[in-house]
Amino acid sequence: MAIRLSLISAGAAAGVPPGTFPCDEPAEPALRVPRPDQFARLLTAPERRARQTVEALGPVAIAEPALADCDFGRWRGRSLAEIGAADPAGAAAWLADPAAAPHGGESLDALMARVGGWLDRFEGRDHTVAITHPAVIRAAIVHVLMAPPAAFWRIDIEPLSLTDLRRHAGRWTLRSVGRR
């Protein structure tokens, strides 16, 4: 039997300019969350935006630490343009090397290992819906496709979009990305 995992990107951060690293801001009001088909279990990342997005779906969710957003360390709340001006070598290293963590937080390699490990251990039956963040969904897609880490930067996940994964006979497949 195939396992279905639908990843919904949390609502956009209220009042935060695009390109700013998140620091647990609230979600924009009036969320229009996609309504997946019947599902057996609802998971959520621990951050406020994810929990608020779950509230728009109604049912109670289980917090899953592996769905937490990337830890951007000292860069939380700052824009990439601001960081690039203050620390051009650090910003360039972070964009070019998935093992780099000049912000003192989690490297992209570490994020992808965390998310990939969670997917490899995933114990679901039927259909599970998980509310998480674009970086986590991008890491999941890279893992499922067995793509190189650089592919992370070639995936765009919009707020409140739905990415559908399936697992059958121990292998994940990407069913769809970005449905609203």
C-alpha positions in Angstrom: 0.0 0.0 0.0 1.3 3.5 -0.9 1.9 6.1 1.8 0.8 9.6 1.0 2.5 12.6 2.5 1.2 16.1 1.6 3.5 19.0 2.7 1.8 22.4 2.9 4.0 25.4 3.1 3.1 27.6 6.1 1.4 31.0 5.5 3.5 34.0 4.6 5.1 35.9 7.5 3.1 38.9 8.5 4.9 42.2 7.7 8.2 40.6 6.8 9.8 41.7 3.5 10.6 39.0 0.9 14.1 37.7 1.2 14.2 38.0 5.0 15.3 35.1 7.1 12.5 34.0 9.4 12.5 34.4 13.1 9.2 32.9 14.2 6.9 35.6 13.0 3.1 35.2 12.9 1.4 34.3 9.7 -0.5 36.8 7.5 -4.1 37.0 8.6 -7.0 35.4 6.7 -5.1 32.3 5.6 -6.6 30.4 2.6 -5.1 27.0 3.3 -5.5 24.3 0.7 -7.8 21.5 1.8 -6.3 18.1 1.1 -8.4 15.1 0.6 -9.2 13.0 3.6 -6.2 12.5 5.8 -5.4 10.3 8.8 -2.9 12.5 10.6 -1.8 16.1 10.8 1.7 17.2 11.7 3.2 20.6 12.1 6.5 22.3 12.4 6.9 24.0 15.8 7.1 27.6 14.6 4.2 30.0 15.1 3.4 30.4 11.3 3.1 26.7 10.9 0.9 26.3 14.0 -1.4 29.2 12.8 -1.7 27.6 9.4 -2.8 24.4 11.1 -5.5 26.3 13.0 -7.0 27.3 9.6 -7.4 23.6 8.8 -9.2 23.0 12.1 -8.0 19.7 13.5 -5.4 19.3 16.2 -1.9 18.6 14.9 1.1 16.8 16.3 4.3 18.9 16.6 7.2 17.3 14.7 10.6 18.7 15.4 12.1 17.4 12.1 9.7 19.8 10.3 11.3 22.9 11.9 12.5 25.6 9.6 16.2 25.9 9.0 18.1 27.5 11.9 19.5 30.7 10.3 21.4 31.6 13.5 22.5 35.3 13.6 20.8 36.0 10.3 17.3 35.6 11.7 15.2 38.7 11.0 17.7 40.1 8.5 17.4 40.2 4.7 19.9 38.5 2.4 20.7 41.9 0.9 21.6 43.3 4.3 23.7 40.3 5.1 25.4 40.5 1.7 26.4 44.1 2.4 27.6 43.3 5.9 29.3 40.0 5.3 29.7 39.4 1.5 32.1 36.5 2.0 29.7 34.7 4.4 26.7 35.2 2.2 28.7 34.0 -0.9 29.9 30.9 1.1 26.4 30.1 2.2 25.0 30.3 -1.3 27.9 28.3 -2.9 28.7 25.7 -0.3 25.8 23.6 1.2 28.2 22.7 4.2 28.8 26.3 5.1 27.0 27.9 8.1 28.5 31.3 8.4 25.5 32.4 10.4 26.3 30.0 13.2 23.1 28.0 12.6 22.3 25.0 10.5 24.0 24.4 7.1 21.9 23.4 4.1 23.6 20.0 4.3 22.5 19.6 7.9 18.9 20.7 7.0 18.8 18.2 4.1 20.2 15.4 6.3 17.6 16.1 9.0 14.7 16.1 6.5 16.0 13.2 4.5 16.5 11.1 7.7 12.9 11.9 8.8 11.6 10.8 5.4 13.6 7.6 5.5 12.2 6.8 9.0 8.7 8.0 8.2 6.0 5.8 9.7 2.7 6.8 8.2 -0.3 5.0 7.0 -2.8 6.3 4.6 -2.5 10.1 4.1 -0.5 12.4 6.4 -0.6 16.2 6.0 2.4 18.2 7.3 2.5 22.0 7.7 6.1 23.2 7.4 8.3 25.7 5.7 9.7 26.2 2.1 13.2 25.3 3.1 12.0 22.0 4.6 9.9 21.2 1.5 12.8 22.0 -0.8 15.0 19.7 1.2 12.4 16.9 1.0 12.2 17.3 -2.8 16.0 17.2 -3.2 16.0 14.0 -1.0 13.1 12.3 -2.9 14.6 13.1 -6.3 18.1 12.1 -5.1 19.2 15.4 -6.6 22.5 17.1 -5.8 22.4 19.7 -3.0 22.7 22.5 -5.5 19.2 21.6 -6.7 17.9 23.1 -3.4 18.3 26.6 -4.9 16.4 25.7 -8.1 13.1 24.9 -6.3 10.6 27.7 -5.4 7.9 26.9 -2.8 5.2 29.5 -2.3 3.3 30.1 0.9 0.3 27.8 1.3 1.3 25.6 -1.7 0.9 21.8 -1.5 3.6 19.3 -2.4 2.5 15.7 -2.6 4.9 12.8 -2.0 4.1 9.0 -2.2 6.1 6.1 -0.9 5.6 2.6 -2.2 7.9 -0.4 -1.6 10.3 1.8 0.4 10.8 4.4 -2.3 9.5 8.0 -2.4 8.2 9.7 -5.5 7.2 13.3 -6.1 3.6 13.4 -7.2 3.1 17.1 -7.6 4.6 20.4 -6.4 3.0 23.8 -5.8 -0.7 23.1 -6.0 -2.8 25.8 -4.4 
